[in-house]
Amino acid sequence: MTDTAFDGLLPVRLPANQPERFYRGGAAIAALRGEYEVREFGPEDWVASCTTLHGSPDLGLTVLPDGRLLREAVAEHPDDWLGAAHVARFGADSALLVKLLDAGQRLPVHCHPSDEFAAAHFGSRYGKTEAWVVVGTSGPSATVHIGFTDDVSPSAVADWVARQDAAAMLGALNSTTVRAGDTVFVPAGVPHAIDAGVFIVELQQPTDLSVTLEWQGFLSDAAGGHLGIGFEKALGCVDLSGWGGGRLGTLGRRQEDTGAPVRDLFGESASGFFRAERVQGGAELAASFGVLVALSGAGVLHTEHAGDGPVARGDTFVVPHGAGAATVSGDVVALRCLPPSPS
């Protein structure tokens, strides 16, 4: 493998790609990557991104070491990058965005539109269902807030947003403490927030569409919260149903290390949006486009068509389908993030 060239088959090691965001964070990203520079407003590292920030023509896109955009390389050789089955279903589109997200402050209460809502109001093929793999925490209590505890009325949510009543919005959500290794699945529409000190790898549909209910103190104006369509329309994407009790348990998993070389993290319920595996030495991996995020240790990725290459803590790779089947050796532990199943 190589850091400087790509011939249509090679996995490519990627540097950090941290567009400026409206909230603080980034220290945990720098620590994972072994970097000394911390970008105060760089809380997100967009890995192998063919997606732009909402409203921008190019911010957020991954640039390959040879100077081309990953999006351009995929468009030029979609079968090599994505595989014929994926291209037949999704076209020359990775259908995936992966981020390292380090919350240096609490994120605002927000949610994301469904595919149907995004198509109707933003002309987008995708909404934004997402999922989190917690890879680190700091502080006395690492907490995420997700889904209303009880059913709420549209008028109640509209009132909270109009008054920017952050306490009411946050208080209406389920709050749960998380630890490294836990996973959380976040369907489109479900309101959520993440406290400071939570470091995640986020898999999501490839858009930057967020309806920010709690915009005051985070965004410059209300338009950023409703994405220019007005809150009367934008709040139509909010899931108003209660996620208390046992229903909340369908979203979060307390993951235990079983020692298996490959462990599926989200299961079939998420496979129509994305897939994720925890992999370590001894893993045998079928050919696929994917993003590899090394969390600890060091090892070697052995590929069928692209040879062998070292992988160590903090490395992020984009791996093309054309590299073929692969195995992993050494004590490296990594997350393998995959697009939706083409079947």
C-alpha positions in Angstrom: 0.0 0.0 0.0 1.1 3.6 -0.4 0.4 7.1 1.0 1.1 9.0 -2.2 -0.6 7.3 -5.2 -3.6 5.3 -6.1 -3.9 3.0 -9.1 -7.5 2.0 -8.8 -6.9 -0.8 -6.3 -4.8 0.5 -3.4 -6.1 1.4 0.1 -5.1 5.0 0.8 -4.1 6.4 4.2 -5.9 9.7 4.7 -4.8 12.7 6.8 -7.3 14.6 9.0 -10.0 16.5 7.2 -11.6 18.9 9.7 -13.7 21.7 8.2 -14.5 24.4 10.7 -17.8 23.9 12.6 -19.9 26.0 14.9 -19.0 24.1 18.1 -15.7 23.3 19.9 -13.8 20.1 19.9 -11.0 18.2 18.3 -8.5 17.4 21.1 -9.5 13.7 21.1 -9.1 13.5 17.4 -5.6 15.0 17.6 -4.7 12.6 20.4 -5.9 9.5 18.5 -3.9 10.6 15.4 -0.8 11.5 17.5 -0.9 15.1 16.4 0.1 18.2 18.5 -2.0 20.8 16.7 -5.6 21.0 18.0 -8.2 22.9 15.9 -10.5 24.6 18.4 -13.5 24.5 16.1 -12.4 21.2 14.4 -14.6 18.7 16.3 -15.3 16.6 13.2 -12.9 14.7 10.9 -14.7 13.8 7.7 -13.1 10.6 6.6 -13.2 9.5 2.9 -15.9 12.1 2.3 -17.7 12.6 -0.9 -20.1 15.0 0.9 -19.9 18.7 1.4 -21.1 20.9 4.2 -24.6 22.1 3.6 -24.5 25.1 1.3 -20.8 24.7 0.3 -19.6 23.5 -3.1 -16.5 21.9 -1.7 -15.9 22.1 2.1 -15.8 18.7 3.6 -14.6 16.8 0.5 -11.6 14.4 0.9 -8.6 15.2 -1.2 -6.5 12.2 -2.1 -2.7 12.3 -1.8 -2.3 12.8 -5.6 -4.4 16.0 -5.4 -7.7 14.6 -6.8 -10.9 14.7 -4.9 -12.0 11.2 -3.8 -15.4 12.0 -5.3 -13.8 12.6 -8.7 -11.8 9.3 -8.4 -14.9 7.3 -7.6 -16.8 8.9 -10.5 -13.9 7.9 -12.9 -13.6 4.3 -11.7 -16.8 3.4 -9.8 -16.6 -0.3 -10.2 -13.0 -0.4 -8.9 -13.9 1.8 -5.9 -17.3 0.6 -5.1 -17.9 -2.8 -6.7 -20.4 -3.6 -9.5 -23.2 -4.6 -7.1 -23.0 -1.3 -5.2 -22.9 0.7 -8.5 -25.9 -1.1 -9.8 -28.0 0.0 -6.8 -26.5 3.4 -5.9 -24.5 4.5 -8.9 -21.1 6.2 -8.6 -21.9 7.2 -5.0 -20.3 5.8 -1.9 -23.7 6.3 0.0 -21.7 6.7 3.2 -20.1 9.4 5.3 -17.8 8.6 8.3 -16.7 11.1 10.9 -14.6 11.2 13.9 -16.6 13.5 16.2 -15.1 14.9 19.5 -17.6 17.0 21.4 -15.6 19.7 23.1 -18.9 21.2 24.3 -22.5 20.0 24.5 -24.0 19.8 21.0 -27.4 21.5 20.6 -30.7 19.6 20.4 -31.2 18.7 16.8 -32.5 16.1 14.4 -32.1 15.0 10.8 -34.7 14.6 8.0 -35.7 11.3 6.5 -35.1 10.3 2.9 -38.6 11.3 2.0 -38.5 14.7 3.8 -35.1 15.5 2.3 -36.3 14.7 -1.2 -39.4 16.8 -0.8 -37.8 19.9 0.7 -34.1 19.8 -0.2 -34.0 17.8 -3.4 -31.7 15.3 -1.8 -31.6 11.6 -2.4 -30.6 11.0 1.2 -31.8 12.1 4.6 -29.6 11.5 7.5 -30.0 8.4 9.6 -26.8 8.0 11.6 -25.1 5.8 14.3 -22.4 6.3 16.8 -19.6 4.0 18.0 -18.3 5.5 21.3 -14.5 5.3 21.2 -13.6 7.4 24.2 -15.0 9.6 27.0 -13.7 12.2 29.4 -15.1 14.0 32.4 -17.3 12.8 35.3 -20.2 11.7 33.2 -20.3 11.0 29.5 -23.9 11.4 28.5 -26.0 11.4 25.3 -29.6 12.5 25.0 -31.8 10.8 22.4 -35.5 10.6 21.7 -38.3 12.2 23.7 -39.2 10.2 26.8 -42.9 10.5 26.1 -45.0 11.5 23.1 -45.0 15.3 22.6 -47.3 17.5 20.6 -46.2 19.5 17.5 -47.4 22.7 19.3 -45.2 22.0 22.3 -42.1 21.5 20.2 -42.9 24.6 18.2 -43.3 26.6 21.4 -39.9 25.4 22.8 -38.2 26.3 19.5 -39.9 29.7 19.3 -38.8 30.6 22.9 -35.5 28.8 22.5 -36.2 26.9 25.7 -33.1 24.8 25.8 -33.9 23.4 29.3 -37.3 22.2 28.2 -35.9 20.6 25.0 -33.1 18.8 26.8 -35.3 17.8 29.7 -37.7 16.1 27.4 -35.1 13.7 26.0 -33.8 10.4 27.4 -30.4 10.8 28.9 -28.0 7.9 29.2 -24.4 7.5 30.2 -22.1 5.9 27.6 -18.6 4.3 27.7 -16.1 3.3 25.1 -17.4 0.5 22.9 -21.0 1.3 23.2 -23.1 1.9 20.1 -26.2 4.1 19.5 -28.4 4.0 16.4 -30.1 7.3 15.6 -33.0 7.0 13.1 -33.9 10.1 11.0 -36.2 12.5 12.9 -35.2 11.4 16.4 -34.0 14.5 18.3 -30.7 14.1 20.1 -27.7 15.9 21.6 -24.2 14.8 22.8 -22.5 16.1 26.0 -18.9 17.4 26.1 -16.4 14.7 26.6 -17.9 12.1 24.3 -15.7 10.9 21.4 -17.4 8.9 18.6 -17.0 7.4 15.2 -20.1 8.4 13.4 -21.6 6.6 10.4 -24.3 8.4 8.5 -26.1 8.8 5.3 -24.0 11.2 3.1 -25.7 14.6 3.8 -25.1 17.6 6.1 -28.8 18.2 6.8 -29.5 19.1 10.4 -32.6 20.8 11.8 -31.2 22.5 14.9 -34.1 23.0 17.3 -31.8 24.7 19.8 -30.0 27.2 17.6 -29.5 30.1 19.9 -26.0 30.2 21.3 -24.8 27.9 18.5 -25.8 29.3 15.1 -25.8 32.9 14.0 -29.5 33.0 13.2 -32.7 30.9 13.1 -32.3 30.3 9.3 -29.4 28.0 10.1 -31.6 26.0 12.4 -34.4 25.5 9.8 -32.1 25.3 6.8 -33.9 28.1 5.0 -37.4 26.5 4.8 -38.8 28.0 8.0 -39.5 26.1 11.2 -43.1 25.6 10.3 -42.0 23.2 7.6 -38.7 22.0 9.2 -40.3 20.8 12.4 -42.3 18.4 10.2 -39.3 16.1 10.2 -39.2 15.7 14.0 -40.1 12.3 15.5 -42.6 13.3 18.2 -43.1 9.8 19.6 -41.9 8.6 23.0 -38.7 6.6 23.2 -38.9 5.8 26.9 -38.6 2.4 28.5 -37.8 -0.6 26.5 -38.1 1.2 23.2 -35.0 3.2 24.0 -33.1 -0.1 24.4 -33.6 -0.8 20.7 -31.3 2.2 19.9 -28.3 1.6 22.2 -26.1 -1.4 22.9 -23.6 -1.9 25.6 -21.0 -3.7 23.6 -18.7 -6.3 25.3 -15.4 -7.4 23.8 -16.0 -11.1 22.9 -12.5 -11.5 21.4 -14.0 -12.4 18.0 -11.8 -11.3 15.1 -14.9 -9.6 13.4 -17.9 -8.3 15.3 -21.0 -6.7 13.6 -21.9 -3.6 15.6 -25.3 -2.6 14.3 -27.0 -5.7 12.7 -29.6 -6.0 10.0 -31.7 -3.1 11.2 -29.0 -0.6 10.1 -27.8 -2.4 7.0 -30.0 -0.4 4.7 -28.1 2.7 5.8 -24.6 1.6 6.6 -22.7 -1.3 8.3 -19.9 -1.4 10.9 -17.6 -4.1 12.2 -15.0 -4.1 15.0 -12.0 -6.0 13.5 -8.8 -7.2 15.0 -6.0 -9.7 14.3 -7.3 -12.8 12.6 -10.1 -11.0 10.8 -11.1 -12.2 7.3 -12.9 -9.5 5.3 -14.9 -9.8 2.1 -14.1 -7.3 -0.7 -15.9 -4.0 -0.2 -15.5 -0.2 -0.3 -14.9 0.8 3.2 -13.3 3.1 5.8 -10.9 1.7 8.3 -10.3 3.6 11.6 -7.5 2.1 13.7 -8.3 2.6 17.4 -5.4 0.8 19.1 -2.3 -1.3 18.5 -0.5 -2.0 15.2 -0.8 -4.6 12.5 -0.9 -5.3 8.9 -3.8 -5.3 6.4 -3.2 -8.0 3.8 -5.2 -7.5 0.6 -5.9 -9.9 -2.2 -4.9 -7.5 -5.1 -3.0 -4.6 -3.4 -0.5 -6.3 -1.3 0.2 -5.7 2.4 0.4 -2.5 4.4 0.9 -1.4 8.0 -2.0 -0.1 10.0 -1.5 1.5 13.5 -3.5 3.5 16.0 -4.8 6.7 14.6 -4.6 5.7 10.9 -7.7 6.2 8.7 -7.8 4.4 5.4 -10.2 4.4 2.5 -10.2 0.9 1.1 -11.6 0.3 -2.5 -13.6 -2.8 -3.4 -10.9 -3.5 -6.0 -8.3 -4.3 -3.3 -10.2 -7.6 -2.9 -10.6 -9.7 0.1 -8.4 -8.9 3.1 -7.1 -10.3 6.4 -5.8 -8.5 9.4 -2.8 -9.5 11.5 -1.2 -8.1 14.7 -2.7 -6.5 17.8 -4.5 -3.7 15.9 -8.1 -3.0 16.7 -10.1 -1.1 14.1 -13.5 -0.1 13.0 -14.5 -1.1 9.5 -17.3 1.2 8.2 -19.2 0.0 5.2 -21.9 1.4 2.9 -25.4 0.0 2.9 -25.8 -3.5 1.8 -26.3 -3.6 -2.0 -28.6 -6.7 -1.7 
